[in-house]
Amino acid sequence: MSRRHVKPPIRTAVLGLHFGSTSLRAGLTAHRDPEGRFYHVRNHRPDLIRPWIVGDFSTACAPFEADYLGCIGNDAQARPRNVSAKYLMYLLTDFEDVVMAKHPLLPQELCKRRGDEAFVVICRAILVQLLKNLKQKIDAVCKSECLEYTEMVVTVSWEKHFQVEYFSIIIEEAFGWTGKMDRVHVVAEADALANYVMTIQEEKLCGWDRILFLDFGGHCMSFTLYKSEQLDDQVCLIELRCGGVIGGNEIWFHHIAELISKKLQEMEIDDPEEQLRRKLTTEFVSLQSRNEVKNDTTTFVYTPSLDDPGKILTVGLQPYEIDRCFNQAFEGPVILAKEQLKYLATFDKSSSIGVVVAGGSMTEGSGAVVFPDCPVSEDKFIFNSSLEPEYLSTHKCRGAVIAVTSSKIKISRTWE
């Protein structure tokens, strides 16, 4: 007599979403799960152009192409005029022109189309499709793990008017959650990060009275300084100050790409669609991700034309040129981080202090280079890159879910 397979009961869950400039991330945690397991929504694409971490879905898109809905995510990476889908949000809101002008990676071609109603419709359609594509992956995880998300939490770093448009796209169009606003939660990125690290490193962080979070993202660095208080079985984090500045890895890579274009022009190599620029920049990014950018000339050897396969050329990037590009991209973040570390050090005698360094632009190995002669001792640092490194980019996503499903950590923000 055969044993019948009994299907496990469906468990309700909370879905977490994090929309970054380079990647979109998602994950779920079931309600009343004593272990608080986080189900990562994985990206299984084997042909990724750059080394995305498990859980990252590229936000690249090609709004200027005729088939804009057919090349979203990694399919858009090779397009000569691809942009981050997150930038499209600037066109859908009344965001200040002065803010847009300060962003070095925001294409002027995109800014010029602001107010073009037909183009705005295209941008909105791309954002909806990007999220619908992710929803398919989320639904697949729910099916395999017998989950059904009845709540949603979204990380935000934008102004309120930005959030309204974003929510409309996510909830009403991509997920079909019209009329369920009471089930949608908002968690600031800084709070999401704090919830994640405080949960994973509870023993160490609970001994700190002042905790400085430095979040080095691909496009900007933000900081938040919290005062930590233990209240019975709950940790209360009180925000003391926060801020941010543009700068990061993606801007560094942009400057490297500009340098490569200049080298190609000097060598009189025609690259009208910037295919070589993208190819060599991608190689540099790959080398950097493997820590293989050394203190000597970084040389790229390539065949410039399929019509002449015997012709081999090289492009060399000198160490001082790479350093110059790095300093251009990180000058603002490094200055701001040093200011906050210096301020934190003033509490060292009266309080126990600590620093959490997060974001894909700063790892444990690079901290000593960026912060020489730091006023805060090395043992006071925790680098997010050392915590579940396989899922580095989904830490905020998981932290947002923790913020909704757990009452262990309470956060008070001064700007609310």
FIDO-825834 format. One line per 8 residues: number of its first residue (from 1); for each residue z, x, y of C-alpha. Coordinates in Angstrom, 1 decimal. Last residue first. Example, Ala and Ser with C-alpha at 12.3 -4.5 7.8 and 13.67 -1.06 7.14 Angstrom:
2 = 7.1 13.7 -1.1; 7.8 12.3 -4.5
end
This chain:
416 = 12.6 9.9 61.6; 12.1 13.2 63.3; 15.4 14.7 62.2; 14.8 14.3 58.5; 17.6 13.4 56.1; 17.1 14.2 52.4; 19.1 12.9 49.5; 18.9 14.6 46.1
408 = 20.4 13.2 42.9; 18.9 9.7 43.5; 16.0 10.3 41.1; 12.8 8.3 40.5; 11.4 8.3 44.0; 12.1 11.8 45.1; 11.3 13.1 41.6; 7.8 11.6 41.9
400 = 7.3 13.4 45.2; 8.6 16.6 43.6; 6.0 16.3 40.8; 3.2 16.0 43.3; 4.6 18.9 45.3; 4.8 21.1 42.2; 1.2 20.2 41.2; -0.4 23.4 42.5
392 = 1.7 25.7 40.4; 1.1 23.9 37.1; 0.5 27.0 35.0; 3.0 28.9 37.1; 5.9 26.8 35.9; 8.2 28.4 38.5; 7.2 32.0 39.3; 4.7 30.9 41.9
384 = 7.4 29.0 43.7; 8.9 32.3 44.8; 12.7 32.2 45.2; 14.2 34.7 47.7; 17.9 35.5 48.4; 17.8 38.5 46.0; 15.3 40.2 48.3; 17.7 40.4 51.2
376 = 17.0 38.5 54.4; 16.4 40.6 57.5; 12.9 41.5 56.1; 12.0 45.2 56.5; 8.5 44.5 55.1; 7.6 40.8 54.9; 3.8 40.5 54.2; 3.7 43.4 51.7
368 = 7.0 42.5 50.0; 5.9 38.9 49.6; 2.6 39.7 48.0; 3.9 40.3 44.5; 6.0 37.1 44.5; 3.1 35.0 45.5; 1.8 33.7 48.8; -1.4 31.8 49.5
360 = -1.0 29.3 46.7; 2.0 27.7 48.3; 5.7 28.2 48.1; 8.4 30.7 49.3; 12.0 29.4 48.9; 14.5 31.2 51.0; 18.3 31.4 50.7; 21.5 31.5 52.8
352 = 25.2 31.4 52.0; 27.0 30.7 55.3; 29.0 32.3 58.0; 27.9 35.9 57.8; 24.3 35.1 56.8; 23.7 32.4 59.4; 21.9 34.7 61.8; 19.6 35.7 58.9
344 = 18.0 32.2 59.1; 16.8 32.9 62.6; 15.2 36.2 61.6; 13.6 34.5 58.6; 12.3 31.8 60.9; 10.7 34.3 63.3; 9.3 36.3 60.4; 7.6 33.1 59.0
336 = 6.1 32.3 62.4; 4.6 35.8 62.8; 3.3 35.8 59.3; 1.8 32.3 59.6; 0.0 33.1 62.9; -1.4 36.5 61.8; -2.5 35.3 58.4; -6.2 34.6 58.8
328 = -7.0 37.3 61.3; -4.8 39.8 59.4; -6.6 39.1 56.1; -10.1 39.5 57.7; -8.9 42.8 59.2; -7.5 43.9 55.9; -10.8 43.2 54.2; -12.6 45.3 56.8
320 = -10.1 48.1 56.6; -10.5 48.2 52.8; -14.3 48.5 53.2; -16.5 45.8 51.8; -19.6 47.1 50.0; -22.8 45.2 49.3; -25.0 46.6 46.6; -28.7 46.1 45.8
312 = -30.7 46.2 42.5; -34.5 45.5 42.5; -35.7 45.4 38.9; -35.4 41.6 38.7; -38.1 41.2 41.5; -39.1 37.5 41.4; -35.6 36.5 40.5; -34.5 38.0 43.8
304 = -31.4 39.7 45.2; -30.2 41.3 42.0; -26.6 42.1 42.4; -23.9 44.8 42.7; -20.8 43.9 44.7; -18.6 46.7 45.8; -14.9 46.5 47.0; -14.4 49.9 48.7
296 = -11.0 51.4 48.0; -7.4 50.1 48.3; -8.0 47.6 45.4; -9.0 43.9 45.2; -8.3 43.3 41.5; -5.2 41.1 41.9; -6.8 38.6 39.4; -7.0 35.9 42.1
288 = -8.4 38.5 44.5; -11.2 39.4 42.1; -12.1 35.7 41.7; -12.1 35.1 45.4; -14.3 38.2 45.9; -16.8 36.9 43.3; -16.8 33.5 45.0; -17.6 35.3 48.3
280 = -20.5 37.1 46.6; -22.0 34.0 45.2; -21.5 31.9 48.4; -23.0 34.5 50.7; -25.9 35.1 48.2; -26.7 31.3 48.2; -26.5 31.2 52.0; -29.4 28.8 52.2
272 = -31.5 31.1 54.4; -30.3 34.3 52.7; -32.9 37.0 53.7; -31.7 40.5 53.3; -32.2 42.7 56.3; -29.4 45.1 55.2; -27.7 44.4 58.5; -28.2 40.7 57.9
264 = -26.6 40.9 54.4; -23.6 42.8 55.8; -23.1 40.1 58.5; -23.3 37.4 55.9; -20.7 39.2 53.8; -18.4 39.5 56.8; -18.7 35.7 57.5; -17.8 35.1 53.8
256 = -14.8 37.4 54.1; -13.7 35.4 57.2; -14.0 32.2 55.2; -12.0 33.8 52.4; -9.2 34.6 54.8; -9.3 31.0 56.1; -9.0 29.7 52.5; -6.1 32.1 52.0
248 = -4.0 30.9 54.9; -3.8 30.1 58.6; -3.0 27.2 60.9; 0.6 26.9 62.1; 3.7 25.0 61.2; 7.0 23.4 62.2; 10.5 22.4 61.0; 14.1 22.5 62.2
240 = 17.6 21.5 61.0; 16.7 19.1 58.2; 19.8 17.8 56.4; 19.7 18.2 52.6; 22.3 16.1 50.7; 23.0 17.0 47.1; 24.5 14.1 45.1; 27.1 14.1 42.3
232 = 30.1 14.1 44.8; 28.5 15.0 48.1; 27.3 18.7 48.1; 25.9 19.7 51.4; 22.7 21.7 52.1; 21.5 22.5 55.6; 17.7 22.5 55.6; 15.1 24.7 57.4
224 = 11.5 23.5 57.0; 8.4 25.7 57.3; 4.6 25.1 57.4; 1.8 27.5 56.8; -1.8 26.4 57.1; -5.2 26.3 55.4; -4.6 27.5 51.8; -1.0 26.6 51.9
216 = 1.9 29.0 52.6; 5.0 26.8 52.4; 8.1 28.6 53.7; 11.3 26.6 52.8; 14.5 27.9 54.4; 17.7 26.9 52.7; 21.1 27.0 54.5; 24.3 26.3 52.5
208 = 23.1 28.0 49.3; 25.0 27.7 46.0; 23.2 24.5 45.1; 20.0 26.5 45.2; 20.9 28.7 42.3; 22.2 26.1 39.9; 19.5 23.5 40.8; 16.5 25.7 40.3
200 = 14.1 23.2 38.7; 15.6 20.1 40.5; 16.1 21.8 43.8; 12.6 23.3 43.6; 11.0 19.9 43.0; 13.0 17.9 45.5; 12.5 20.5 48.2; 8.7 20.6 47.6
192 = 8.5 16.8 47.8; 10.6 16.8 51.0; 8.3 19.4 52.6; 5.3 17.4 51.6; 6.7 14.2 53.2; 7.2 11.4 50.8; 5.6 8.0 51.2; 6.1 5.2 48.7
184 = 3.8 2.4 47.4; 5.3 -0.5 45.5; 6.0 -2.6 48.6; 2.3 -2.1 49.5; 1.2 -4.2 46.5; -1.0 -6.7 48.2; -4.2 -4.8 47.6; -3.7 -2.3 44.8
176 = -7.4 -1.9 43.9; -7.0 1.8 43.1; -9.9 3.2 45.1; -10.4 0.5 47.6; -7.1 -1.0 48.6; -4.6 1.6 47.7; -6.3 4.9 48.3; -8.7 4.1 51.1
168 = -6.2 1.8 53.0; -3.5 4.4 52.5; -5.6 7.1 54.1; -6.5 5.0 57.1; -2.8 4.1 57.7; -1.6 7.7 57.0; -3.7 9.2 59.8; -2.2 6.7 62.3
160 = 1.2 7.9 61.2; 0.6 11.6 61.8; -0.2 13.7 58.8; 1.7 15.8 56.2; 1.7 13.2 53.5; 2.7 13.1 49.8; 1.9 9.8 48.1; 4.1 7.9 45.7
152 = 2.8 5.0 43.5; 4.7 2.4 41.5; 3.8 0.2 38.6; 2.1 3.0 36.6; 1.3 1.9 33.0; 2.0 4.4 30.3; 1.1 4.5 26.6; 0.6 8.3 26.6
144 = -3.0 8.3 25.6; -3.9 5.3 27.7; -2.0 6.4 30.7; -3.6 9.8 30.5; -7.1 8.2 30.4; -6.1 6.0 33.4; -5.2 9.0 35.4; -8.5 10.7 34.6
136 = -10.4 7.5 35.7; -8.3 7.3 38.8; -9.4 10.8 39.7; -13.0 9.7 39.8; -11.9 6.6 41.9; -10.2 9.0 44.3; -13.4 11.0 44.9; -15.4 7.8 45.1
128 = -13.2 6.3 47.8; -13.3 9.6 49.8; -17.1 9.7 49.5; -17.5 6.1 50.6; -15.3 6.7 53.6; -17.5 9.6 54.7; -20.7 7.7 54.2; -19.4 4.8 56.3
120 = -18.4 7.3 59.0; -22.0 8.6 58.9; -23.4 5.2 59.7; -20.8 4.7 62.5; -21.7 8.0 64.2; -18.5 8.3 66.4; -17.8 11.7 65.1; -21.1 13.2 63.9
112 = -20.6 16.3 66.1; -17.4 17.2 64.4; -19.1 17.4 61.0; -21.8 19.8 62.3; -19.0 21.7 64.0; -17.6 22.4 60.5; -13.8 22.3 60.3; -12.9 25.7 58.8
104 = -11.6 27.3 62.0; -9.3 24.3 62.9; -8.5 24.6 66.6; -11.4 22.3 67.7; -10.1 19.5 65.5; -6.7 19.6 67.2; -8.3 19.5 70.7; -10.5 16.6 69.7
96 = -7.3 14.5 69.0; -7.4 12.3 65.8; -8.7 8.8 66.4; -9.2 8.3 62.7; -12.1 8.2 60.2; -13.7 11.4 61.4; -10.6 13.4 60.9; -10.2 12.0 57.4
88 = -13.5 13.6 56.5; -11.8 16.9 56.6; -9.8 16.0 53.5; -13.2 15.8 51.6; -13.5 19.6 52.0; -17.0 20.7 53.0; -20.2 21.4 51.3; -23.2 22.6 53.3
80 = -24.9 25.0 50.9; -24.2 22.9 47.8; -22.7 25.1 45.0; -19.2 23.5 45.2; -20.5 20.0 45.3; -20.5 19.3 41.5; -17.0 20.7 41.5; -15.7 17.7 43.5
72 = -18.3 15.2 44.6; -22.1 15.6 44.1; -23.5 12.2 43.1; -22.0 10.2 46.0; -23.7 12.5 48.6; -27.1 12.2 47.0; -29.0 12.5 50.3; -26.9 15.5 51.3
64 = -25.0 15.8 54.6; -21.8 14.4 53.1; -21.6 17.1 50.5; -18.1 17.1 48.9; -15.5 19.6 47.8; -12.1 18.1 47.0; -11.8 20.0 43.7; -9.5 18.6 41.1
56 = -6.5 20.7 40.3; -4.2 19.9 37.3; -4.7 23.2 35.4; -5.2 25.9 38.0; -8.6 26.3 39.6; -10.2 29.7 39.1; -13.5 29.1 41.1; -16.8 27.8 40.0
48 = -15.4 25.5 37.3; -17.6 25.3 34.3; -15.0 24.4 31.6; -13.9 21.1 33.3; -10.7 20.0 31.6; -8.8 19.1 34.8; -5.4 17.8 33.7; -3.4 14.8 34.9
40 = 0.1 16.2 34.4; 2.6 14.0 32.6; 6.1 14.8 34.1; 9.0 14.4 31.7; 12.2 13.1 33.4; 14.3 14.0 30.4; 16.2 10.7 30.4; 13.0 8.7 31.0
32 = 14.2 5.5 32.7; 10.8 5.0 34.3; 8.0 7.1 33.0; 6.8 10.1 35.1; 3.2 10.5 36.2; 0.9 13.1 37.6; -1.8 13.7 40.2; -3.6 16.4 42.1
24 = -6.5 16.7 44.6; -7.7 20.2 45.6; -8.9 22.3 48.4; -7.5 20.7 51.5; -4.7 19.0 49.5; -4.3 15.4 48.5; -1.1 14.9 46.4; -0.7 11.8 44.3
16 = 2.3 10.8 42.2; 2.2 7.8 39.8; 5.5 6.2 38.8; 5.8 4.8 35.3; 6.1 1.7 33.1; 6.2 2.3 29.4; 3.8 0.5 27.0; 5.3 0.0 23.6
8 = 4.3 2.4 20.8; 1.5 1.3 18.5; 2.6 0.7 15.0; 0.2 2.1 12.4; 0.3 0.1 9.3; 1.4 1.9 6.1; -1.1 1.5 3.3; 0.0 0.0 0.0
end
